[in-house]
Amino acid sequence: MIKGVSRRVIIVNSPDPQLFEKAIFILRDGALLRKNTTQDDILREAQKIANCYVKNNIARKKFSMPAPAYAAAGAVATGIAWLCLRFIV
């Protein structure tokens, strides 16, 4: 079903196509009517947001561990705690 509503959108190509292909930003009504706001300002803001998203996700990937590693670390910590409590007390 098609609604009779038109929206202004900005489509930004990804700086890193491994994460996403394009980002689509839907502008608020009256975004261009604010004083001192130009189309270039809005485009720069959309590109800045897309770049921040890519930087945050790349940084997170470098330091993340897979879930089984967390499970193994928890099992090791539990085993060490049990051994300490069993033989010290």
Secondary structure, DSSP 4 states (H G I P E B T S, - for coil): ---S----EEEEE-SSTTT-SEEEEEPPTTGGGSTT--HHHHHHHHHHHHHHHHHHHHHHHHT---HHHHHHHHHHHHHHHHHHHHHH-
